[in-house]
Every structure is written in structure tokens, then in C-alpha cells.
Amino acid sequence: MVDINSSGFELPPHPCKENGDPRRVGFELEFSGIDLIQTVDTVERVLNAHISHKTEAEVELTSTEFGKFNIEIDWAYLKSKAAKESGPNEDRTWVDLLSRVAPLLVPIEVVCPPIAVTRLNELLPMVDALREAGAVGTEESFISAYGVHVNVELPDLTAKTLGTYIRAYALLQWWIVDTHKIDIARRISPYIDLYSKAYLRQVLSHPNADMDQIFDDYLEHNPSRNRGLDLLPLLATIDEKRVRSVVDDPRIKARPAFHYRLPDCRIEHSDWSLLVPYNSWLVVEKLANMPEAITELSAEFLSIERQRPLLDISRTEWVETIDQWLKDHALV
């Protein structure tokens, strides 16, 4: 029986962590069309939140229900400059100029705190209100390639669980991009690079990888946060020193969650909601709950590769194969 909460968010096969608490999901939405002040006013009103910290480029809202929401102009330089010049006697001319120019070049970002998967429906009014205020997403900017990031807590942090999810996503990544029609601006951007075929071969060939091998393989093939599924925050939770010895990026923040960066933000469309990016990830959750299927599909993927040592596996053919398999098994 499918377990769905009151607004349609289907629960994953494993909705709870080891301690019995519901797994949590955090969303990051990028958009333009409205400025920082309009965004703050909208979120503050809908969530009954209050401002707990503020600069020209970043505002922290605190909700008694959910915790801290960060709303910011997604431009690291401006945020840094604004923070340094937040005193009353500082010359704010440069910050003011950057603040006016920023909406033309970079998105507003709403970073939600991790929320229990059983309560995600309570974020839907916020998205509706932002749309009504004038927020527009991916299709608005060819330059910025706005998206939605989904940060999904794992059921546990064992090598077995992590490896299973990695292989499930590896089998699905091309299908997700093609089937969900990820915008061309985001496909060609450097922000959501897909895992290489070499990495796919490696992880699908080693179903029983221990944590050391998971680290070695990932950091060798993916020494960047710019992946459709970024594992660096998760790996940093397990061994931050090991991650930072390879990837020296201050933007990496340790958290026990997948950083799923693929989905578009189509907030301007009335039929779009957070259900869309959530449901695209849910397919990974469902496949990860089918270890025998992962073994069979991995063997098929690798078999096709071996049969074509010069041509390599056809992405189009694999997408068609996995699409039919998912339909046959009622996963989509």
C-alpha cells in the first residue's frame, strides 16, 4: 500500500531513520522576478516567521514550526561584502550598487531547513505565494540556470545503504535528465554535471564496496560539488578531513544528506510545486529499496558495455531500457 500524506507527498519505502524519527528533507529554491525584500515579506507572512538576522544580501527568518530559513541573493561576493559593511557607519555605496545589479545576474535563493518528510506539504503555500508575488524560475534565465536542490537525509550512514543509493542513482541519472526534460541551460551549465561513464562502471562493478572504497571512488571521479547528485556534504559528515584534503571548497557544508541538484525550478507554472523535484528523487528511493533489481540492472548495463568495447554504451538505448523497466515494475 502506498503511503501518502495529506497533500500527495508519497513517503519513501524507508521513511524513518534508525532512531525511529522521520527522515528530513530540505529544499533550496532559486528564482528571479522578485527581489530580496519581496521574497522575505512573502515567506515571513506565509510561514508566520520573524527576521532574526539581516544584511543587504542575506536575511535569516526563524519559524517556530520549522526553524531557520535563509533568503539570500545567491552571489558569494555580495554576501561577503554586505556582511563586512553591516555596521551603521560603513560606506554602503558599493553594496547598494551590487544589490541593484544582482537581480539581473543572479537568483534569489530560499534555503529551507530540513523538515520531516511527513510534513513537507506545509511548504506548499510558501511556493504558491512566491509564484503569486511574481517569482519565475529556470526558463527565465539562460545565464543563471535556476534550479531546486533537494537535501534528503539517509535512513542510516552505513556503507551498504550509501552504496545502494549510489548505484540506484547511477542507473537512473540519464533517465532522470531525459524524462524530466531538464532545461538545456542547466544541462550545459557546469553546476549539475552527470557522473562519468567511468564512475558508473566503477560503482556498478563493486556492489559490496566498503566505506573506504566509496570515498576513494567518489573523490577520484567527482572532486567537485557540481554534480547532479553531490555527495560531498554527506561524505564530509562521515570524514570531513578526508573530503577537504581533496576538495578545498568552503561552500561544502557537512550534513547527513544527499545533495540532489538536478531538478529545474519552474515556480512560475501553476501546475508546478515541490512535489515535482521530490517525485523525481522518489524513483531513486524506490529503486534503492530493490537490491536484487539493482544487481540485475547493473549486470545488464555492464554487459552492454562489454559487448561494445569501442562504441561504449548508448545513452539513448539505456534510457529506453530503464524507462520500460520502471513502467513494467510500476515505479513510474
C-alpha positions, 0 to 999 in steps of 0.5 A: 500500500502506498503511503501518502500524506495529506497533500500527495507527498508519497513517503519513501519505502524507508521513511524513518531513520534508525532512531525511529524519527522521520527522515528530513528533507530540505529544499533550496529554491532559486528564482528571479522576478522578485527581489530580496525584500519581496521574497522575505515579506512573502515567506515571513507572512506565509510561514508566520516567521520573524527576521532574526538576522539581516544584511543587504544580501542575506536575511535569516527568518526563524519559524517556530514550526520549522526553524531557520530559513535563509533568503539570500541573493545567491552571489558569494561576493555580495554576501561577503561584502554586505556582511563586512559593511553591516555596521551603521557607519560603513560606506554602503555605496558599493553594496547598494550598487551590487544589490541593484545589479544582482537581480539581473545576474543572479537568483534569489535563493530560499534555503529551507531547513530540513523538515520531516518528510511527513510534513513537507506539504506545509511548504506548499503555500510558501511556493504558491505565494512566491509564484503569486508575488511574481517569482519565475524560475529556470526558463527565465534565465539562460545565464543563471540556470535556476534550479531546486536542490533537494537535501534528503537525509539517509535512513542510516550512514552505513556503507551498504545503504550509501552504496545502494543509493549510489548505484540506484542513482547511477542507473537512473541519472540519464533517465532522470535528465531525459524524462524530466526534460531538464532545461538545456541551460542547466544541462550545459551549465557546469553546476549539475554535471552527470557522473562519468561513464567511468564512475558508473562502471566503477560503482556498478562493478563493486556492489559490496564496496566498503566505506573506504572504497566509496570515498576513494571512488567518489573523490577520484571521479567527482572532486567537485560539488557540481554534480547532479547528485553531490555527495560531498556534504554527506561524505564530509559528515562521515570524514570531513578531513578526508573530503577537504584534503581533496576538495578545498571548497568552503561552500561544502557544508557537512550534513547527513544528506544527499545533495540532489541538484538536478531538478529545474525550478519552474515556480512560475507554472501553476501546475508546478510545486515541490512535489515535482523535484521530490517525485523525481528523487522518489524513483531513486528511493524506490529503486534503492529499496530493490537490491536484487533489481539493482544487481540485475540492472547493473549486470545488464548495463555492464554487459552492454558495455562489454559487448561494445568495447569501442562504441561504449554504451548508448545513452539513448538505448539505456534510457529506453531500457530503464524507462520500460523497466520502471513502467513494467515494475510500476515505479513510474 
